[in-house]
């Protein structure tokens, strides 16, 4: 990337309001949130990529809660509204969402709404779940767990930055790293899925202004896939 291709903030603009498709089916998540007892360096020492078993509602709810929890919000940034969450984000925009795609019949499927702490989905998610199941089987040979698919709101990045693409991928990588640490702290298994392309996101009913940003597959440590572990 040359110096003229580097991301540059657009002066004097305000970020478009965050907006996601109005999926009609709502699945509330438990607020009985799990927390780990190990210190940071113990979690860091244990972190590794591995496959696991089916994820419970409480486990999924806890991962999403810790990863996306709003800590602070104000209107004093260069783009208007600024937010603080666990993962860093370009301009404090936090323009990434998480779609939950189970591969083992789990009902916890849909786009995560961190404000309401619930999942939102529609019948179109069935196609996305099927496509994701096939990809995860091919890439990881896993039959259990839930894929957390990252989705970016292109409008917000484009409005606020020139050459914004690397910032989108940086945000996705930062969120992925945070989730791997949260999963490890909660004694869950997590494996990053480095896939590109928006077929699964489009199949779930997201218009073209929403971009796929990679994924991470999580599973419980109770019942692991026969394929074992990798680091």
LOMARKE-162763 format. One line per 8 residues: their letters; for each residue x, y, z of N, C-alpha, C. Coordinates in pm, whole numbers, m for minus. Example, Ala and Ser with C-alpha at 12.3 -4.5 7.8 and 13.67 -1.06 7.14 Angstrom:
2
AS	1319:m569:780:1230:m450:780:1320:m330:780; 1285:m225:708:1367:m106:714:1290:3:787
end
This chain:
231
XXXXXXXX	85:m119:0:0:0:0:89:124:0; 67:212:m96:143:335:m104:85:443:m15; 157:554:m3:112:659:87:m19:724:41; m44:715:m92:m169:774:m143:m287:677:m132; m258:552:m94:m364:453:m76:m402:434:69; m332:499:160:m359:481:302:m494:542:340; m559:483:438:m688:539:483:m671:682:534; m764:768:496:m760:907:541:m901:949:582
XXXXXXXX	m916:1011:698:m1049:1056:739:m1101:1166:648; m1231:1165:624:m1296:1269:546:m1337:1381:641; m1292:1501:615:m1319:1613:706:m1463:1661:694; m1519:1698:809:m1649:1764:812:m1768:1677:782; m1757:1546:803:m1871:1457:777:m1919:1396:908; m2042:1353:908:m2099:1281:1021:m2138:1142:973; m2103:1042:1052:m2130:904:1011:m2279:879:994; m2319:808:888:m2459:769:877:m2503:690:999
XXXXXXXX	m2627:700:1035:m2679:625:1149:m2663:476:1125; m2618:407:1229:m2606:261:1218:m2743:201:1191; m2751:115:1092:m2879:57:1055:m2858:m84:1003; m2939:m177:1053:m2933:m316:1008:m3069:m356:952; m3074:m456:866:m3204:m500:813:m3302:m533:925; m3429:m507:900:m3533:m527:1003:m3581:m672:1002; m3497:m763:1049:m3537:m904:1057:m3647:m919:1161; m3752:m992:1124:m3874:m990:1205:m3875:m1088:1323
XXXXXXXX	m3794:m1192:1317:m3797:m1294:1423:m3698:m1256:1533; m3745:m1245:1658:m3663:m1202:1771:m3641:m1317:1867; m3515:m1339:1905:m3480:m1444:2001:m3406:m1378:2117; m3472:m1355:2231:m3403:m1296:2347:m3296:m1391:2399; m3187:m1335:2450:m3078:m1414:2508:m3074:m1393:2659; m3034:m1495:2730:m3023:m1486:2875:m2922:m1379:2915; m2950:m1313:3026:m2856:m1216:3083:m2780:m1275:3202; m2784:m1405:3215:m2703:m1473:3316:m2563:m1494:3255
XXXXXXXX	m2481:m1391:3266:m2354:m1386:3195:m2243:m1456:3273; m2169:m1541:3202:m2056:m1610:3260:m1933:m1519:3261; m1848:m1535:3362:m1720:m1465:3367:m1611:m1564:3405; m1492:m1546:3349:m1381:m1634:3382:m1311:m1590:3508; m1236:m1682:3570:m1166:m1650:3695:m1015:m1638:3676; m961:m1678:3560:m817:m1671:3536:m775:m1527:3509; m648:m1495:3540:m598:m1363:3505:m560:m1361:3356; m530:m1244:3304:m509:m1227:3161:m398:m1317:3107
XXXXXXXX	m287:m1327:3177:m174:m1402:3126:m198:m1552:3131; m281:m1598:3223:m321:m1738:3223:m408:m1767:3102; m499:m1677:3070:m583:m1692:2950:m496:m1690:2825; m402:m1597:2819:m313:m1586:2703:m233:m1714:2682; m188:m1775:2791:m110:m1898:2781:m194:m2015:2732; m322:m2014:2763:m411:m2125:2724:m471:m2108:2586; m466:m1986:2529:m536:m1960:2404:m479:m2042:2288; m569:m2105:2215:m531:m2181:2097:m655:m2213:2015
XXXXXXXX	m636:m2247:1890:m749:m2281:1804:m785:m2428:1821; m912:m2455:1842:m957:m2592:1862:m1105:m2603:1830; m1151:m2725:1805:m1291:m2752:1777:m1358:m2807:1903; m1485:m2776:1919:m1556:m2820:2038:m1695:m2870:2007; m1775:m2883:2112:m1910:m2936:2100:m2014:m2826:2088; m2139:m2864:2107:m2250:m2769:2095:m2241:m2660:2201; m2281:m2540:2163:m2273:m2423:2250:m2409:m2398:2314; m2411:m2377:2445:m2536:m2348:2515:m2575:m2202:2495
XXXXXXXX	m2702:m2171:2527:m2746:m2032:2518:m2662:m1943:2608; m2636:m1988:2729:m2562:m1905:2824:m2419:m1880:2776; m2356:m1980:2717:m2220:m1963:2664:m2218:m1863:2549; m2311:m1880:2453:m2317:m1787:2341:m2350:m1646:2389; m2448:m1635:2475:m2489:m1505:2528:m2371:m1434:2595; m2290:m1508:2668:m2177:m1449:2740:m2069:m1400:2643; m2039:m1479:2541:m1939:m1437:2443:m1983:m1307:2374; m2107:m1303:2329:m2157:m1185:2259:m2162:m1063:2352
XXXXXXXX	m2205:m1083:2474:m2216:m974:2571:m2079:m909:2595; m1979:m990:2626:m1847:m937:2656:m1782:m873:2533; m1805:m930:2415:m1741:m880:2293:m1799:m748:2246; m1929:m727:2266:m1997:m612:2205:m2051:m512:2306; m2024:m531:2435:m2081:m445:2538:m2037:m299:2519; m2135:m209:2516:m2107:m66:2507:m2058:m15:2643; m1938:47:2644:m1882:100:2768:m1902:251:2781; m1899:319:2667:m1913:464:2669:m1959:511:2532
XXXXXXXX	m2038:620:2531:m2083:680:2406:m2092:831:2424; m2043:905:2326:m2061:1050:2328:m2071:1102:2185; m2096:1228:2170:m2115:1289:2038:m2006:1391:2006; m1887:1369:2059:m1781:1468:2045:m1670:1425:1949; m1691:1320:1870:m1585:1274:1781:m1589:1350:1648; m1488:1328:1566:m1481:1394:1435:m1594:1350:1343; m1656:1234:1373:m1765:1185:1288:m1900:1188:1359; m1909:1265:1466:m2033:1269:1543:m2026:1171:1657
XXXXXXXX	m2110:1069:1655:m2116:974:1766:m1990:886:1772; m1939:869:1893:m1821:787:1920:m1856:685:2028; m1805:563:2014:m1835:459:2111:m1707:389:2155; m1712:335:2276:m1604:252:2329:m1659:114:2361; m1597:14:2303:m1628:m127:2332:m1495:m201:2350; m1500:m328:2379:m1376:m402:2409:m1280:m404:2292; m1330:m425:2172:m1244:m426:2053:m1229:m284:2000; m1108:m241:1961:m1092:m109:1901:m1160:m102:1765
XXXXXXXX	m1198:19:1725:m1267:39:1599:m1228:173:1539; m1208:177:1409:m1169:300:1341:m1269:412:1369; m1219:524:1420:m1305:639:1446:m1408:618:1554; m1398:508:1630:m1501:477:1729:m1636:450:1667; m1637:408:1539:m1764:388:1466:m1832:257:1504; m1753:154:1529:m1806:21:1562:m1917:m19:1463; m1874:m31:1338:m1968:m59:1229:m1970:m206:1189; m1929:m294:1281:m1935:m438:1258:m2048:m500:1338
XXXXXXXX	m2117:m594:1277:m2217:m674:1345:m2174:m820:1345; m2243:m902:1424:m2214:m1045:1433:m2341:m1123:1404; m2334:m1210:1304:m2444:m1302:1275:m2407:m1440:1327; m2496:m1501:1403:m2474:m1633:1462:m2533:m1739:1371; m2450:m1834:1329:m2491:m1938:1234:m2458:m2075:1293; m2552:m2139:1360:m2526:m2271:1420:m2518:m2379:1312; m2439:m2482:1339:m2429:m2590:1241:m2483:m2723:1294; m2537:m2723:1416:m2578:m2850:1476:m2722:m2848:1527
XXXXXXXX	m2807:m2767:1464:m2948:m2765:1504:m2979:m2672:1619; m2882:m2598:1669:m2908:m2502:1776:m3005:m2395:1728; m3096:m2348:1815:m3191:m2244:1775:m3133:m2104:1780; m3008:m2087:1826:m2951:m1954:1848:m2892:m1903:1718; m2982:m1850:1635:m2946:m1810:1500:m2997:m1668:1473; m2912:m1582:1414:m2956:m1449:1377:m2850:m1344:1398; m2882:m1220:1365:m2794:m1106:1385:m2804:m1060:1530; m2690:m1043:1596:m2690:m1002:1736:m2716:m853:1747
XXXXXXXX	m2812:m817:1832:m2842:m677:1864:m2788:m651:2004; m2673:m583:2016:m2614:m564:2150:m2693:m470:2239; m2771:m381:2181:m2850:m288:2262:m2962:m363:2337; m3028:m454:2267:m3138:m530:2327:m3093:m666:2380; m2969:m706:2348:m2914:m837:2383:m3009:m948:2336; m3026:m952:2205:m3112:m1053:2144:m3065:m1079:2002; m3113:m1188:1944:m3085:m1222:1805:m3206:m1188:1720; m3181:m1141:1599:m3288:m1111:1503:m3262:m1187:1375
XXXXXXXX	m3363:m1258:1327:m3345:m1339:1207:m3474:m1343:1126; m3467:m1412:1013:m3583:m1434:927:m3564:m1569:860; m3660:m1608:779:m3651:m1738:712:m3530:m1746:619; m3480:m1631:572:m3365:m1631:481:m3239:m1683:550; m3235:m1676:682:m3118:m1726:754:m3101:m1877:736; m3210:m1947:703:m3198:m2092:684:m3100:m2125:571; m3104:m2046:463:m3012:m2068:352:m2869:m2036:395; m2853:m1928:469:m2719:m1890:518:m2662:m1998:609
XXXXXXXX	m2745:m2053:697:m2701:m2159:788:m2655:m2281:709; m2729:m2315:605:m2694:m2431:522:m2561:m2410:450; m2543:m2292:392:m2417:m2261:323:m2300:m2263:421; m2321:m2203:538:m2215:m2200:637:m2180:m2340:686; m2282:m2423:705:m2258:m2560:751:m2167:m2634:653; m2193:m2617:523:m2111:m2683:420:m1968:m2631:422; m1952:m2500:437:m1818:m2441:439:m1739:m2484:561; m1803:m2482:677:m1735:m2522:800:m1696:m2669:795
XXXXXXXX	m1782:m2750:737:m1749:m2893:722:m1627:m2910:633; m1620:m2831:524:m1508:m2841:431:m1379:m2784:492; m1390:m2671:562:m1271:m2604:615:m1221:m2669:743; m1313:m2699:836:m1275:m2745:970:m1315:m2888:1000; m1403:m2946:918:m1458:m3080:946:m1527:m3084:1082; m1592:m2975:1116:m1663:m2967:1245:m1812:m2990:1225; m1873:m3064:1316:m2016:m3094:1311:m2094:m3028:1423; m2025:m2950:1507:m2090:m2888:1622:m2048:m2743:1633
XXXXXXXX	m2121:m2667:1714:m2082:m2530:1744:m2157:m2426:1663; m2114:m2301:1679:m2178:m2187:1614:m2072:m2099:1550; m2094:m2062:1426:m2005:m1969:1356:m2052:m1826:1380; m1961:m1741:1423:m1989:m1599:1438:m1935:m1528:1315; m2024:m1488:1226:m1989:m1422:1101:m1987:m1271:1120; m1874:m1207:1086:m1863:m1062:1099:m1920:m994:975; m1996:m887:997:m2062:m815:888:m2038:m665:907; m1986:m599:803:m1956:m457:811:m2057:m372:736
XXXXXXXX	m2088:m255:793:m2177:m159:729:m2091:m68:640; m2088:m99:512:m2002:m28:418:m2030:122:416; m2154:162:431:m2190:304:420:m2115:390:521; m2100:340:641:m2036:418:747:m1885:432:723; m1822:324:677:m1680:332:645:m1656:428:528; m1733:412:422:m1715:494:302:m1738:642:330; m1836:673:413:m1868:813:441:m1757:882:519; m1685:806:603:m1592:868:697:m1445:856:657
XXXXXXXX	m1413:762:568:m1273:741:532:m1254:721:382; m1150:782:328:m1101:745:196:m1016:618:213; m1019:532:113:m940:408:118:m967:333:249; m1093:309:274:m1139:258:403:m1124:107:421; m1095:34:312:m1105:m112:317:m1015:m175:422; m891:m127:435:m802:m189:533:m850:m164:676; m921:m52:699:m976:m26:831:m1087:m125:865; m1167:m158:766:m1271:m258:785:m1210:m392:827
XXXXXXXX	m1105:m434:757:m1042:m562:791:m967:m553:923; m910:m436:953:m845:m421:1083:m946:m435:1196; m1063:m372:1181:m1168:m383:1282:m1211:m528:1301; m1227:m599:1188:m1270:m740:1195:m1164:m825:1266; m1036:m799:1237:m929:m873:1303:m923:m845:1452; m946:m718:1489:m945:m683:1632:m1059:m751:1706; m1178:m753:1646:m1292:m818:1709:m1270:m968:1720; m1212:m1026:1615:m1182:m1169:1619:m1086:m1201:1733
XXXXXXXX	m982:m1120:1748:m886:m1144:1856:m950:m1134:1993; m1037:m1036:2012:m1107:m1021:2140:m1193:m1144:2169; m1263:m1194:2067:m1351:m1310:2089:m1271:m1435:2121; m1154:m1453:2059:m1074:m1571:2093:m1035:m1567:2241; m1003:m1449:2292:m963:m1439:2432:m1082:m1460:2525; m1198:m1406:2487:m1318:m1426:2568:m1354:m1574:2572; m1350:m1640:2456:m1383:m1782:2451:m1289:m1863:2540; m1160:m1833:2534:m1064:m1904:2617:m1091:m1880:2765
XXXXXXXX	m1120:m1756:2801:m1147:m1723:2941:m1271:m1797:2993; m1366:m1827:2902:m1489:m1895:2942:m1481:m2046:2919; m1359:m2096:2893:m1337:m2240:2871:m1414:m2292:2751; m1421:m2210:2647:m1479:m2252:2519:m1367:m2269:2417; m1397:m2340:2310:m1303:m2355:2200:m1337:m2254:2092; m1235:m2204:2020:m1258:m2104:1916:m1154:m2121:1805; m1200:m2115:1681:m1112:m2126:1565:m1147:m2018:1464; m1054:m1926:1433:m1079:m1827:1328:m1102:m1895:1194
XXXXXXXX	m1192:m1837:1115:m1223:m1889:981:m1190:m1777:881; m1078:m1791:810:m1032:m1685:721:m1094:m1692:584; m1222:m1671:576:m1288:m1678:446:m1327:m1539:398; m1333:m1524:266:m1372:m1398:205:m1497:m1422:121; m1556:m1316:72:m1677:m1329:m8:m1802:m1313:77; m1908:m1259:15:m2029:m1224:88:m2148:m1314:56; m2124:m1434:3:m2235:m1523:m34:m2324:m1555:85; m2262:m1589:197:m2340:m1627:315:m2416:m1507:370
XXXXXXXX	m2351:m1391:372:m2416:m1269:421:m2534:m1232:332; m2516:m1242:200:m2626:m1213:107:m2740:m1312:124; m2705:m1439:145:m2809:m1542:161:m2893:m1517:286; m2832:m1456:388:m2905:m1427:512:m3001:m1310:499; m2995:m1239:385:m3088:m1129:362:m3029:m991:376; m2894:m980:381:m2830:m850:391:m2811:m791:252; m2852:m664:229:m2830:m598:100:m2681:m582:70; m2648:m535:m49:m2509:m529:m94:m2423:m430:m16
XXXXXXXX	m2482:m335:58:m2400:m242:134:m2342:m305:261; m2372:m431:287:m2316:m500:402:m2213:m602:354; m2097:m602:419:m1983:m681:374:m1947:m790:473; m1909:m907:421:m1858:m1014:507:m1715:m983:547; m1683:m1006:674:m1549:m974:724:m1483:m1089:796; m1499:m1211:745:m1440:m1325:812:m1530:m1375:925; m1483:m1477:995:m1568:m1541:1097:m1481:m1612:1199; m1545:m1655:1308:m1480:m1740:1407:m1580:m1845:1450
XXXXXXXX	m1535:m1968:1461:m1623:m2079:1499:m1597:m2116:1643; m1703:m2118:1725:m1686:m2149:1867:m1760:m2278:1903; m1709:m2346:2003:m1771:m2469:2051:m1744:m2488:2199; m1824:m2568:2264:m1801:m2596:2406:m1687:m2695:2420; m1623:m2694:2535:m1511:m2785:2559:m1558:m2921:2607; m1690:m2935:2630:m1740:m3060:2685:m1730:m3178:2592; m1777:m3161:2467:m1778:m3270:2370:m1708:m3218:2244; m1590:m3268:2215:m1513:m3217:2103:m1533:m3302:1979
XXXXXXX	m1509:m3242:1863:m1510:m3315:1738:m1391:m3410:1733; m1404:m3517:1658:m1297:m3616:1649:m1172:m3562:1581; m1187:m3452:1506:m1074:m3396:1434:m970:m3336:1528; m1005:m3313:1654:m907:m3272:1752:m874:m3125:1750; m750:m3093:1791:m709:m2955:1815:m598:m2914:1720; m589:m2781:1701:m477:m2725:1624:m442:m2591:1686; m320:m2544:1660:m273:m2418:1720:m213:m2331:1611
end
